[in-house]
Amino acid sequence: MKKNFNENLKDDLQYALGFNNVNVQGIINNYDVSQINHNEFTLITSDQCITGQMNNSKALANCSYFIYSKNILTINKEITIRNNAIIIPADTPFELKWCSNRKSISFIIPNNEILNISKIQMIPMSNLKFGDLVNQFLSLAYSFYGNDMANIYDVVINLLKKEVGSEQKELFIEIVEYIDANFHEPNLSLQDLCEHFHISKRTIQSIFSKNGYTFKQLLIKKRNFGIQNGIKTSKNPNIKKIVYNNGYHNYSSALNNFKNQFNLTFSEYKNSVSKDN
């Protein structure tokens, strides 16, 4: 039997979020959720449109505004969305324009709720990996709840966390590829990675941690594999030259790191390779 739209959406949410039992009508948590059209939001009405200008305050400096609109919504005269959502940083002045009969869902997200939320700000939700699922859910949520955001906040937040998490996995792969290409540089540092990928030191350390490494641990591992490969593929390996060509400043330090990883000294590994050949 063919499933209806609600059942398909429920299956998609279960798959995306890993929940065993997802209530399409929302998962209720005790969040302090606010509407954006409160005292911080000034509306100017005309015959056809409503234009809003956010009056930013220090209290909202570490927050973002999540807005879903069924009708046309224009942000700063640059981004236009329809049946779509967008996340806007609260510390940046912006203007919104709804064209007649606006049907929207909006709430405030504390930035510390989603690590690296800036990665998904000011991007139409439909351009994100899990964005269509967010939009589908919100199109139903409006019908069920109108502006009762507390009932749907948790589902949206978890989908957004999933979005940022998938981006960070892809970013970690790019970081590893960058280290693979540059570990032989003696002065390669965490700051080099921050500058190359345009992310903060705190963020990149968090990405390493989630993948079971520190920058230093991964760099040492790559250099040790480089030395191992150098010894293995050379007919008459000059071990000191191989060590320095793989980014080490200090021979003793390289020897200790190599022995800790492979439980062999350079000479012992060289002899084992010779026996195998």
N, C-alpha and C positions, 0 to 999 in steps of 0.2 A: 504494500500500500504506500502511495506517495505521501511523504511528509509535508506538513504545511510549513509556512515561512517561520513561525515561532519555533517549531520543533527543530528545523534545520539550524536556526540561530543558536538554540540551546546546545546542540551538538558541537557547533563551532566554538562556542564559549568554553565548553568542557575541554575540548582539545587544546585550545590556546592557553587556558589558565590552569589546566590540570586538576580542576575541581571534579569530585565524584558526583556531586549533586548541585547543579547550577539552577537557580531560580531566575528565569528570564526577566521576571519583574524586579529583580534587584537583590543584592545581598546587603542587609542592614547592619551597619556598624555605628558606633557612637562617635561620629566625627562632628566637629564643629564646622558645619558647612554654611557658607553665606552666599547670597545672590550678589551679583556685581551691581545691579541697579538699586543701590542704597545711597546713603548720603555722600559717598565718594564719587558718585556718578551723576553728571549734570546732563540733562536731556534738553535739546532744542528741537521743537516740532515745527513742521511745515505741512503743506497740503499733501505731499506725497511721501515724504521721508522723515525719519527720525535720526538726528545726528547726535552722537554722544562724545563727550570729552572727559577722560578720566582725570580727576584731581588727585594726583598721587600723594600719598602720605608715608611717613617713615614706618608706620605700622605695617604697611603693605609692601615694603621694599624687598622683602625676601619671599614674595609670593608671585604666582602667575595666575592669569585669568584663562579659564577654559570656557570656550563659547561654541555651542552648536546651533546652527541656524537652518531651518527648513527652507526659508526664502533667501533671496539674494542679500548677502552681507558684504560690505566693502570696508576694508581696513586701510586707513591712511591713503586712500585713493589709489592704492597699489595692488592689493590682494583682494580678489573677489571670489567668494565661495557660495555654494548653494547646496542644500542637503549635505552639509559638511561641517567639520569642526576645526578649531584652531586654538593654539595656546599662545597667549600674549604675555610677555614679561611686564609685571606691574611697575617696574622702575623705569619704564620707557613711556613717555606721553604718546597717546594714540587717539585716533578718532574712528568711530564706527558709524556706518550708515546702513540702516535697514530700509528696504523699499516695500512699503505698505504691508499691513497685516503680518507683522513679524511674529514668527513662531520660533522661539529660541530656548535653549537650555544653557545655563551658565553657572559656574561656581568658582570659588577661589581654591587654588592648590598651594599649600606651603612648599617652597622649592626643595626643602630637605625631605619631602615625601618621596621624590623620585630623583635618584642620583643622576647628575648630569642632564637635568631637564632642558638645559639650554640647547641640547642637540635636536630637540623636536619643537622648539618654539618658532613661531611665525612661519610654519609650514602647513599648508592645507592637509588635514588628517588623511584624506584619500591618497596622498603621496607617500604615506608611511606603510610599512609592512602589515601592521595590524589595524591600519586606519579604517578600511572598509568595514571591518567587524565592529569597531567603535561606532561608526556612523549608523550601521544597521541596528545595533543595540539601542542607540539614542533615538532613532526614529520610532521604535516601539515604546521606549520609555516615556516619550512625550505623550503618547496616546494613553498610557496607563496612569501617569503621575503628574503631567503638566510640569510645574516647577518644584516638585517635591524632591530635591536633589539628594537628600540623605539616603534614599532607597537605591540609588544607582551609582553613587560616588565610588563605592568599593570596587565594583566591576570595572569602571572606567580606569581607575588608578592602577589596578592590576594589569590591565591590557597595556597601559602606557609603560609600566615597569617592564613588561615583556618586550615591548618595542625597544626600549633603551638597552635592555639586556642583550637582545639579538644584535644590535649595533655594536655593542662592546665586544661580543664574541668575534665579529668580523674585524673589528679594530685590532683585537689581540693578534689575529692571524697576520694582519699587516705589520704590526709591531715586530713579530717574530721574523717576518721576511726582511724587514729593515735591519734587524740585528744580524741575520744570516749574511746580509750583503756587506755589513760594516764592522763585524766583531774583530777583524784584524787591525782596525784602527786603535792604537794604544790609548788615545784620549777619549774614546767613545763614552759618553756619560748619559745619565738620566735626563739631564737638561737638554741634550741634543735631541732626544726623543720628544720632549715637550715642545721644543721649537719646531721640529719637523712636522708633528701631527697637530700642532696648535691646541694643545690641551694642558691643563695645569698638572703640576707635580703630584698633587693629592689625587687627582683623577687617575693618572697613569699608574700610580702605586696601588690604587684600589683595583684596577684592571689586572695587574700582575697578581695581586693577592687572591683574587677570585679564581685565577687559573693555577694556583698552587706554587707560585714563584715570587721571588723578589727580582728586581732588575739585575742585581749583582749575581744571584744564583744562576739565572738564565745565561748571562754573558759568560760566566766561567764555564758553564756546561758546553756552550757553543765553541769556545776557544779550546777546550780540552778535546772535543771531537775533531776540531781542526788539526790539532797536533797529532792525534791518533791517525787521522787520514794521511797526514804528511809523512809520518814514519812508515805507514803501511805501503804507500805508493812510491816511495823513493828507493832506488836500488842501493845507494850508499847514503843513508840519511845523515845530514848534519843536524843533530838534535837541537843545538843552541839556535841555529838559524831558523829552524822550524818553529821553535818556541816564540822567538821575537817576531816572526812573520805572522803569527796568530794573535798578536795584540798584547802580549805580556811585556811588562817593563823589567820584571825581576825573575830570574831563572829559578831561584829557590821557591818563590811563591808559586810559580807555575808547576814545579815538581810536586809540591805538597797538594795542590788542587787536583792534579792529574792522579796522584796516588789515592786521594780520598774518593775519587769518582770510579776508578777502575781497579783499585787495590793492587796496582803494579807501578813500579818506577818506569821512567822512560826506557832505560836499558833492558829491564825485564820484558817490557812490551815489545821492544825491538827484537829481542832474542826469540820471543814466542812467535813473532811473525816470520822470522828466518826459518824456524823449525817447520812451520806450516808450509812454507814454500819448498 
